[in-house]
Amino acid sequence: MTIRQLSIGLPILVCGWLAVLVGMGFVSDSAPAQMILFPPSGLIPSLAPDVAIIDSSPVSVTVTSTGSDFVKSLYAAGALLVLPAGLPGCSGTVKRS
């Protein structure tokens, strides 16, 4: 495999992976939380009252909610990119502290 093939294939792989994660947020509510990447400055005040902020950093905010259409409401509030958070992965177990 050449460097040229990798430079084309790797971005396609990453974009495909992100597209699957974004799509899963719309079709499944199995994730206990959602991570908002690069949140705009006015996002937090515009979130629904049932949304709880779990964690935040300069580049992301992790939130959870019991409401329906949670991901759609995050995009409506101004989120640019929402990814599922807190999924157990292949092992099926989540380590709780």
N, C-alpha and C positions, 0 to 999 in steps of 0.2 A: 504494500500500500504506500502510495507516495504522499508527500506533504500536501500536494494540491488536492488529492482526494480527501484527505483528512480535513483540510481547511474548508472544504465544501460540505462534507458529511457531518462533521461535528456540530456546526450551527443548525443544520436541519434536524439533527437528533434532539438538540436542546429545545428548539422551537416546538417540535412535535411533543416532547415530554411536557412542556409548559401548557400546550393546547389541551392535552389530555387532563392535566390537573385542573385547569380552568373549567373545562367541560364537566368534569365530575362534580364540581361545586354546584352546577346548575341541575344535574340529574339525580344526585344522591345527597342525603343529609346524614351520611354515616360519620362524617368528621365532627368531633366534638367542638371544634373551634375553627376559625378562619384567620389567616394571616393576610393583612393588607400591606402590600409592598409599596413603598414610596407614597405614603398618605399625604394628600394635600393639606395645607394648614387649616382649612375650615372644616375638615372632615369630622373631628371628634364632637363638636357641638351639634352637628346635623345627624348624628346617629339616633336610631330609635331608642325610646326609653328602656326597652327590655334588653338592650345590648350591654354586656359587661366587658370592660377592658381587662384582659388577663396580664398582658405584658406590652411594653412599648420600648422602642429604640429610635434612633434618628432615622432609620430606613424602613421600619415596619411597626405595625400595631397588631397584636393578636387579640381577637375578640370572640365572644361566644354569645349565644342567644337562644331562647326557647321559642321564639317566634317563627312563623312559617315564612317561606321565601326569603330566608336570611341573606343568601348571597345576592339576590336581586336587590334587596334593600340596601346592601352595602354599595353596590354600583350606583344605585339611585342617589345615595348620599354623597357621591363624588369619588369613590375609590377607583383607582386606576387599574390595579391588578390584585385579585383576590385568590389566594391559594388555600387548600385545605390544610389544617394543622391538627396535630394530636392523634393522627391515625397510628394504629399499632404496627402497621407494615406486615410483612410475611409471617412473623412469629405469632401474631394473634394476641399478644400480651402487651400491656402497657405498664411500664415501671412507675409506680406511684411513690411519691416521697412522703 
